[in-house]
């Protein structure tokens, strides 16, 4: 009996370590599409981060001083199988934008093992932009999906005067609530396990759950030109997130696509999506 009790206690203590390990792993995949399919000329670009991660992407030039950085979400890549970010890049390019399409760390063909929910990713992108545009030649726009949306919010908070317009499609607002929800859905861990999971993630996996939260960030960015897009049938982000955003920032520009799943608005309704971007001067 004592042995069984000891094994049970070990399981209770160690199981959350395995959960954090699994849920912070990235997703590498072969890049199958190319901007030449649009067709457009492009350049393969690379960047090595401060911690030695090799990032890969494309620079698709245009004859203007407008440039957009497009960021996929967790589990995605510049292939855009989930969000359609690749096809969206073509639309931006056809509108005269220089387009930067990349694989975030631990995604696509970029190296790295773990996801950091925008905390390290936003630093990667800000530093990479400095090498792509060292003299500040371009007027930069940002457009991100899910974790990519959280990443662009962190970028504009860090350098608020650098970016002309930001589009955040399905960003979480309350990261703690999201983690508690996913701990139960994916691992059957109750909400009271959150503090222990947070400690494990921050102590052993170099995560920062406090910085990943967007509640204070969105309040701070309330006067910035940010277009928030949410999907009403989003199984990851309930309406709690955009209702919370509205309470934090009553003037926030929020567009909701009805009957659409997480980051699926552009793929399901491309014409309306482009119309919304055009009306909000984001495209």
Rosetta blueprint (number, residue, H / E / L):
1 X L
2 X H
3 X H
4 X H
5 X H
6 X H
7 X H
8 X H
9 X H
10 X H
11 X H
12 X H
13 X H
14 X H
15 X H
16 X H
17 X H
18 X H
19 X H
20 X H
21 X H
22 X H
23 X H
24 X L
25 X E
26 X L
27 X E
28 X E
29 X L
30 X L
31 X L
32 X L
33 X L
34 X L
35 X H
36 X H
37 X H
38 X L
39 X L
40 X L
41 X L
42 X L
43 X E
44 X E
45 X E
46 X E
47 X E
48 X E
49 X L
50 X L
51 X L
52 X L
53 X L
54 X E
55 X E
56 X E
57 X E
58 X E
59 X E
60 X E
61 X L
62 X L
63 X L
64 X L
65 X L
66 X E
67 X E
68 X E
69 X E
70 X E
71 X E
72 X L
73 X L
74 X L
75 X L
76 X L
77 X L
78 X L
79 X L
80 X L
81 X L
82 X L
83 X L
84 X L
85 X H
86 X H
87 X H
88 X H
89 X H
90 X H
91 X H
92 X H
93 X H
94 X H
95 X L
96 X L
97 X L
98 X E
99 X E
100 X E
101 X E
102 X E
103 X E
104 X L
105 X L
106 X L
107 X E
108 X E
109 X L
110 X L
111 X L
112 X L
113 X L
114 X E
115 X L
116 X L
117 X L
118 X L
119 X L
120 X L
121 X H
122 X H
123 X H
124 X H
125 X H
126 X H
127 X H
128 X H
129 X H
130 X H
131 X H
132 X H
133 X L
134 X L
135 X L
136 X L
137 X L
138 X L
139 X E
140 X E
141 X E
142 X E
143 X E
144 X E
145 X E
146 X L
147 X H
148 X H
149 X H
150 X H
151 X H
152 X H
153 X H
154 X H
155 X H
156 X H
157 X H
158 X H
159 X L
160 X L
161 X L
162 X L
163 X E
164 X E
165 X E
166 X E
167 X E
168 X E
169 X E
170 X L
171 X L
172 X L
173 X L
174 X L
175 X H
176 X H
177 X H
178 X H
179 X H
180 X H
181 X H
182 X H
183 X H
184 X H
185 X H
186 X H
187 X H
188 X L
189 X L
190 X L
191 X H
192 X H
193 X H
194 X H
195 X H
196 X H
197 X H
198 X H
199 X H
200 X H
201 X H
202 X H
203 X H
204 X H
205 X L
206 X L
207 X L
208 X L
209 X H
210 X H
211 X H
212 X H
213 X L
214 X L
215 X H
216 X H
217 X H
218 X H
219 X H
220 X H
221 X L
222 X L
223 X L
224 X L
225 X L
226 X E
227 X E
228 X E
229 X E
230 X E
231 X E
232 X L
233 X L
234 X L
235 X L
236 X L
237 X L
238 X L
239 X H
240 X H
241 X H
242 X H
243 X H
244 X H
245 X H
246 X H
247 X H
248 X H
249 X L
250 X L
251 X L
252 X L
253 X E
254 X E
255 X E
256 X E
257 X E
258 X L
259 X L
260 X L
261 X L
262 X L
263 X L
264 X L
265 X H
266 X H
267 X H
268 X H
269 X L
270 X H
271 X H
272 X H
273 X H
274 X H
275 X H
276 X H
277 X H
278 X H
279 X H
280 X L
281 X L
282 X L
283 X L
